Each structure stands twice: as structure tokens, then as C-alpha cells.
Amino acid sequence: MKQFSSTRAKQNFGELLSAAALEPVAIEKHGKVQAIVAPPQFFKSAQTSADGLDARRLARLGQTVIEKNRLIRHQRIALDLVTVPAAERKKMVDRARDVVERWRREQLCSLDYIDRWSAILELPAREMAAQMTSDDNAWGPALRQNSPWVGLHT
């Protein structure tokens, strides 16, 4: 799904409409998806579908928006990790490590998440940032769903 900032959507409305004619387009403001522009046939087919395929398509679209918001949040955290002073970065990472340790101690989630986040949090800042925002290993969305970065860029 294409994504436009609210400013870009306002300034390039024709481009937004052209993109939305092909597929739904998310409009982001302050790092969160605020609206989705979709072609009329997208909604007509959703209303007339007898087998629920379009309802599932809409549900997938909603999940895509949620995933985009999680990715944006983690991109902001990653940016913080590589730009803030070392002392502040250490505090951020220590808080995240405390959360992961609490998960381990209280058995709050799968060891897969605990082990993966523990490994990521041991990396240098740039590598950590890259791992948190990457989908190369197919774990990206799952890790961002179960994130130790409590209270940051929510």
C-alpha cells in the first residue's frame, strides 16, 4: 500500500487520486495513519460480496495499517538510537533490556521473542536500529508487535 504524508497529500492531490485509483493509499500525519483513500469499486465490491472475500481484504488492509504504524514507531526509535547522546542511548537500551528480562523472569512471552530481542539489544546502535526496522529475516513484524520499547513514540 502506498503511503503519503498529510502535507504531500494536500500539495499533490492529483497524484494522490491517481495512486488511489489503483489501490488504497494511506495518509499519515505525525507518524500515524490517519486515513485511507480507496477507489469506489473497492467499497462497492465489499458491500456486494456474498462470500466474505472483500471483508477479509478489508481486514488485511486494516492489519497492514497497524503494521505500518508499528514500523514507523520503530523507525523513530531507531533514529533516536543513532542520534541521541551515548548516555541517553544507554538509558533507552537498559530500559528495553529490563523489559525483556521481565518477560523472561515472569514468562510473559515466547522464548523466541526474548532471545531475539536480547540479541538485538546487545548489538551496536546502528546494527540494532537496522535489525529493528528490517523485514529481511521475516521476524520484523512479529518483533515489532512484541516490542520492549515501552512508552517510546506511542
Secondary structure, 3 states (H helix, E strand, C coil): CEEEEHHHHHHCHHHHHHHHHHCCEEEEECCEEEEEECCHHHHHHHHHCCCCHHHHHHHHHHHHHHHHHHHHHHHHHHHHHHHCCHHHHHHHHHHHHHHHHHHHHHCCCCHHHHHHHHHHHCCCHHHHHHHHHCCCCCCHHHHHHCCCCCCCCC
